[in-house]
């Protein structure tokens, strides 16, 4: 598995931060976010704290997480619908 590039990671970080800010535009979504923070962590996090943690993520962090979570021998695939002559084997799913 090849590591994520700095450019890819930068785009992902910007997307996450943008979605987070847009998601806090309404009072309801802000209150939901605060309630989740209180329930999960027992405290509230400022937007600056959250974005700083997002910015701290490195390509090595992503690689480590992927290595720990994604095991090719545990992959599963579900297909629904008329697949016609399509035939897949485990070798098609190999990483």
C-alpha positions in Angstrom: 0.0 0.0 0.0 1.5 3.3 -1.0 1.3 6.2 1.4 -1.0 9.1 0.9 0.7 12.1 -0.7 1.0 15.5 1.1 -1.2 17.0 -1.6 -4.0 14.3 -1.1 -3.8 14.7 2.6 -4.0 18.5 2.3 -7.1 18.3 0.2 -8.7 15.9 2.7 -7.9 18.1 5.6 -9.3 21.2 3.9 -12.5 19.2 3.0 -13.0 18.1 6.6 -12.4 21.5 8.0 -14.7 23.1 5.4 -17.5 20.6 6.1 -17.1 21.1 9.8 -17.4 24.9 9.6 -20.4 24.6 7.2 -22.0 22.0 9.5 -22.0 24.5 12.4 -24.0 27.2 10.6 -27.3 26.4 12.2 -28.0 26.6 15.9 -29.4 23.0 15.8 -26.2 21.6 14.4 -24.1 23.6 16.8 -26.1 22.3 19.7 -25.9 18.7 18.4 -22.1 19.0 18.1 -21.8 20.4 21.6 -24.0 17.6 23.0 -21.9 14.9 21.2 -18.7 16.4 22.6 -20.1 16.5 26.1 -21.4 12.9 25.9 -18.2 11.4 24.4 -15.4 13.5 26.0 -17.0 15.3 28.9 -15.9 18.7 27.5 -16.3 21.1 24.6 -13.6 21.6 22.0 -13.1 24.9 20.3 -13.0 25.1 16.5 -9.3 26.1 16.8 -8.5 23.0 18.9 -10.2 20.7 16.4 -8.6 22.2 13.3 -5.2 22.1 15.0 -5.6 18.3 15.6 -6.7 17.8 12.0 -3.6 19.7 10.8 -1.4 17.5 13.0 -2.3 14.3 11.0 0.6 13.1 8.9 0.8 10.7 5.9 2.6 8.3 8.3 -0.5 8.5 10.6 -2.8 7.6 7.7 -0.5 4.7 6.7 -0.4 3.3 10.2 -4.2 3.5 10.5 -4.7 1.8 7.1 -2.3 -0.9 8.0 -4.1 -1.6 11.3 -7.6 -1.5 9.9 -7.5 -2.7 6.3 -6.7 -6.4 6.0 -7.1 -7.8 2.5 -7.9 -11.3 3.9 -11.0 -9.8 5.6 -12.4 -7.9 2.7 -16.0 -8.6 1.7 -18.0 -7.5 -1.3 -21.7 -7.4 -1.8 -23.2 -6.8 -5.3 -26.9 -6.3 -5.9 -28.8 -6.5 -9.1 -28.5 -8.3 -12.5 -24.7 -8.9 -12.8 -25.0 -10.7 -16.1 -21.8 -12.6 -16.8 -19.8 -10.8 -14.1 -17.7 -13.3 -12.0 -15.5 -12.1 -9.3 -13.0 -14.1 -7.2 -10.9 -13.2 -4.2 -7.9 -12.4 -6.5 -10.0 -9.6 -8.1 -10.2 -8.0 -4.6 -6.5 -8.3 -3.7 -4.7 -5.1 -2.9 
